[in-house]
Amino acid sequence: MTVTGTTQDFTTTTDTQANIMDNDLGASKDVFLNKFNQDIEVNGNEEFPAAKYPNYLPTWDPDQSYPPLEAFPFADRGQGVDTTYPDLFGYGVEVSEISPKTGSEIQGLQLTSLSDSGRNQLARFVAERKVVVFREQQFADLPISDVLDFGAYYGRYHVHPTSGSPKGYPQIHLVHLWHSDVTYERQPPGITFLYVLEKPESGGDTLFANCFEAYERLSPAFQHRLHGLTAIHSGAEQIKASIAKGSVTRRAPVVTEHPIVRTHPTTGEKAIFVNPQFTRNIVGMKQEESEALLKFLYNHVSYGADFQVRVRWEPGTVVVWDNRVTQHSAIVDWTSKARRHLARLTLQAEKPYETPFSATSN
C-alpha cells in the first residue's frame, strides 16, 4: 500500500482503550502511520496508478473485536520428517543457498501443489534454513480464501490487534526496526509467509537475521549468563498508538514474559528472543542493567551482517521464515512514489521455552 494521501478517520471507544490512554505506556515503536486514501488506491490519479490488487487494500473495521487469545495445543509439522526432503525437492526443483548458514532460494515448485508430506518437509526445511524464498508463486492471484486454507495447515492464525487487513479477512496482515512478529503474544508465531503484491522497481528489500547463529556467536560464558533470564514483551504501546491515530483495536493489549533464549522444538537450536519493537525490560534487573544488556543484544543482532540475508522482492515471490529463530526488517530506501504492498500469513506456535544451558564449541 502507498503511504501517501490523507489520514482516514476512525472512532472507537471502549473501556479497555480508555484504561490504556490513562496510563503512560511509553512511546510506540510503530514506523508507519495509517495514511491511506481509498479513492486514490482504487481509482488512481495522475500521480499514482490504481492498486493492482484492490481486494488486498487495507480496511480498519471498528466492529471487529475479539476476546483474549486462549492457549492451544501446538505440534510442529516439521517434527519427525525425512530430512532428505523427497516430497519437497522433486524433479525439476532447484535449490540454492543465499548464504552458507542462512537462507535458501527454491525454483520450480508451486507451494500450493505440495502434498501433506511435502508441507511437513517444508516446515522442517524452514526450521533448518530459517528463511526460504520461493519465486513465481501464485499466491497473489489466488482467492484470498484459498491462500488462507493453505496457511492454516501450519497452525492457528494470528489476527493482528491493530493493522489494516483486506475486507473480511482479518487474518491477513498488510505490511522498521528489527523484530520478530508480535512476540508479546503468549504463543508467538512460528512459520510465517509473506508474499508480494506490488513493489518499487528497486528498493524495499527485507533483511533477515538468524538468531540461532547470533546466539552461537556469543561466548559460552555470555550464553550461560543469558540462560534463566526472562524479559517482558508488550503490545500495549502498539494499541496506544492505534488509539491515538483513531484507528482500531481488535483485542485488549497483551504483556507477556518470555525467556531471553528460547529453544526450537524441532531442531533443538537455541536462539536470542528479544527485539527492540516489543521487548521492554529484563525481569529482576535494575532499569540501567536491563537497558545495557538489551542494547547489546539488539546491536549484536542488527549489526551481524555475517548471519543476515537480504531478500529482493520480485513479482510472484513468497518468503517463508521461522519467526521463532529469526528477526527481520524492511529497508525503506526507495525514493519513487511506487507502492510497496505485501501480505503476511502469521501462524501461531508454541509458548517459548528454554532448555538447560550447554556450552557450544565456539
N, C-alpha and C positions, 0 to 999 in steps of 0.2 A: 504494500500500500504506500502511497505517497505520504510525505509528512508536510504537505503544504495545504493551504486553504484555511477556512475558518474553523474555529473550535465548535463542535456540536454541543448543544446544551442538554443537560440531563438533570433530573431532580429525583433524589432518593433520600428518604428519611426513615431510619429505624432506630430503635433504642440502642442496638449494638453500635451503629455508626456514631450516635451521639456520645456514647461512652468513649469511643476511640478519640473523637475530636476533643474530649475533655482532658485527655492525657497527652503529655509530651512524649511522643514515641520516637523522636529523632527525625532527622531528615530522610526522606525517601531516596532510595538509590535507583529509582526508575530513570531511564535515559530519554525515552520519547514521551512527549505529551500526545494525547488523543486529538491530533489535528486532522480533521477529516471533513471533506466536502462531498456529500453524497452525489450531488448533481454532476460535479466535475468527474468524479470517479466513474460514474455510469455513462455519461454522455461525452466527456472530454471537452476540451476547448482549444483555442489557438495555441496554447502553451503546453497542454498535457493531453495525450491521447486517452481515450476511454480504457478502462481496465480490461485486460484480455480475459480475465476470469471473474466476471461480476458476481457469480454465485459464491465466490470466496471473499467478497468485500466484508469488512467487519461491521458488526452490529453490537450495540450495548443495550440489552433488554432489561429495563428496571424491574420487570416482573419475574425474572429468573432469580430464584432464591433457593438455596439448598441447605440441608442440615449439616452439622459437622460430619466429616468422614469417619466411618467406623472401620475398625480393624478388620482385615480379611485374610484368609489363608492364601499364601503365595508359594507356588512351586516354579522355579526357574526352568524354562523349556529347554535350556541347554544342558541340563544335567544328564549324564549317562549316555551321551550320543557318541556315534562313531566319528572320531576326530580326523579321519581321512576325508570326511565330508562327501561321501559318494552321491548323495541326493541333492547336494548344493552345487558341486562343481561337475556338472555333466559335460557331455560332448559340446564343444564349441565355446565353452566358458573360459574366459581369460582372466587371470588374477595377477595383479602386480602390486608390489609394496610401495606405499607412499614414502615411508621411511622404514629403517630396519625393525624398530620395535613398536611403532605406532602407525596404524592406518593402512588400509588396502583399498584398491580400486578394482571393481569387477565389471567386465563387459560380457555381453552375450547371454544375459539372464534377465527374465522378467520376474520380479518379486512375486507378483500375483499368481504366477503359474506354479509356484512351489507346492509340493506335497506337504503333508504334515511333518513327515520326517525331514524334509528339506527345510521347513521353517524352524524345526528344532535345531538343526545343524547351523542355521543362520544365527540363532541366539548364542550358540557356543562359539562360533567364529567371531562374532562381535565382541564377546567377552574376552577372547584371546587377542584380537587386533585393536579393540577399543573403538575405532572409527572405521566404517566401511562405506565406500562411495559406490553407488550404482548409477550408471549413465543410461540414457534413452529409456526411461521408465514411463509408464502410462498413468501414474497417479493423478496428475493434474487434470487429465481429460476424462477420468472415470467419474461416475456419480459419487458424490461425497459419501453416500451411504455404503457404497462398495469399498471405498478406502477404509472406512471405519470398521467394516466387517473383517477386513484383512488384519488390521492392527489389533483388534480385540482378542485375537488368538494368544497374544502375549501378556494379557493381564487386564486389570480394571483401568478404565480411562480416568485420567485426572482432569477435572474441569477447573480451569483457572478461575480464581475468585474475582479478577478484575479485567482481564484483557478482552479485546474485541474478538468476536467469533462469527463465522458465517451464520446467517439467519437459520435457526432451527437446529444448529449443530454446535452446541457449546463445548463439545469435546475437542474441537479444533482450536488450537491456539495460533493466532496470527502474529507473526513476528514483523554501555556495552561492557563494559565490566566483565571480568572473568567470573563465571558462576557455573554451578550445577543447577538444574532447574528445580524450583520450588522445594529446596531442601528443608524448609520449615515443616513440611508435612510429616506426620508420624511414619508413614510409609512413602518415602520419596520415589520418584520414577526410576525405572531400570532401563530397559530397551526403549529407544526413542527414535522416531522417524521424522525427518524434516525434508520437505520437498519444495522445489522452486516453481513458482507460477510466472513471475516476471522478474527481470533483473536488469541492472545497467549494462551497457556494452562492456565495461570493465569496472573493477572495483566491487565492493560489497562481499568480499570473501568471508569465510568463517575460519577462525583459528580454534584448534582443539588441543588440549593439554592432557597428557597421560599421567594421571595422579598416582597410579601404581608405580610408574617409573620415577616420579617425583619423590615418592616415599623411599624407593630403593636408593636414590642418590644421597640420602641423609646418612650420617654416621650411625653405627649401631647404638652409640651412647645417646644420640639425639632421638633416634627411633624409640629407644626404651623410655625416654622421658615423656614422649607423647602418649604412650600406652597408659590407659587408665584415665586419661583426661577426657572430659566431655565439654561440649560447647552448646550455647543456646543459639537456635536458629529461629528467626522471627519473620512472619509475613505481615505483621501489624503495620509496618511503615508503608508497605505496598497498598494496604487497604486505606490508610490515612491519605496517601497521595491520590488515590482514586476518588475518595470523597471530596477532597479539596478541589478536584477538577470537575466535580459534579457528575462523575461517571458512576458506574455500577459496582456493587459489591454482592457477590453471589453467596458468600459464606462469611461467617464471623472469622476474625483473624486467628491465626494459629501460631503458637510459640512452643517449640519442642526442643528437648535436649538429646543430642546425638554424640556418639564417640568421635573424637578427632581423627582416629584411624579406624576405618571400617574394613571388614573382610568380605570378599566376594564369595557368595555361596557355592558357585560352580568351580571357579579356578583356585580358590583359597588365597588369592592375592590380597595384599593389604594396600590401601590407598589413603592418601590425605583427603579428609572430608570436611573442609572448611572453605568458605568463599566470602569475598567482601560484600556481595549483594545481600546475603541473608544471615550470615553468622554475626552475632553481636558480642559475645564475651565467653571466656573460658570459666567454667564453674569452679569456684573455690579460690580464684586468684584475685588479687587486687587489680583495679582497672588498668593501672600502668603496666603491670606484669602481663595481663591478658593482651593488651594492645601491642606490646612489644613482640610477644610470641606470634600472635596472629599476623602482624605485619610481616614478620619474617616468612611465614608460610605462604601468605599471599604473594609476596615478591618472588619466593622460590618457584612457585608455580608459573607466575606470569612472565618471569624472565628466563625460564628454562627452554630456550629455543631448541635444544637438542632432544627434548622429549615432547615437542609440539609438531603438529602438522597443519598445513593451510589448505583448505578446500576451496577451489574455484568453482563457482556455480556455472553450469551450462543448462540449456533447455532440457528438461526431462531428468534432471539429476535428483536422486533421493539419497540422503545421507542417513545412515543408521549408526547410532552410537550407544554405548552403555553409560548412562548417567551416573551410575554408582562409582565409576572409576575414572571419569573424565571431567574436565571443565571446558567451557567454550566461550568465545567472544566474537561478536560481529565486528567487522572492520568497516567503519563508516568513512570511506575515503573517496567516494565518487562525487564529482563536482557538477555533473549534469543534473537535470531535474527529472531523471528517469525514475520509474517506480521500482522499488525492491519489495517484492511481495512473495512471502513464503508461508507455508502452513506446516504445523507440527502436530504429530500424534504422540501423546505422552502417556505411557503405561506405567502404573504404579507397581512397585516391587515390595520386597520385604522390609521390615523395620531394620535400620542399620544396627550392626552388632560388631564387636571385635573379638578376636581370638587371642590367646596368650602370646606375648612377645617371644620371638626367637630371632637371634642375630642373623643378619644376612652376610653375604660374602664380600660386600663392597668395602 
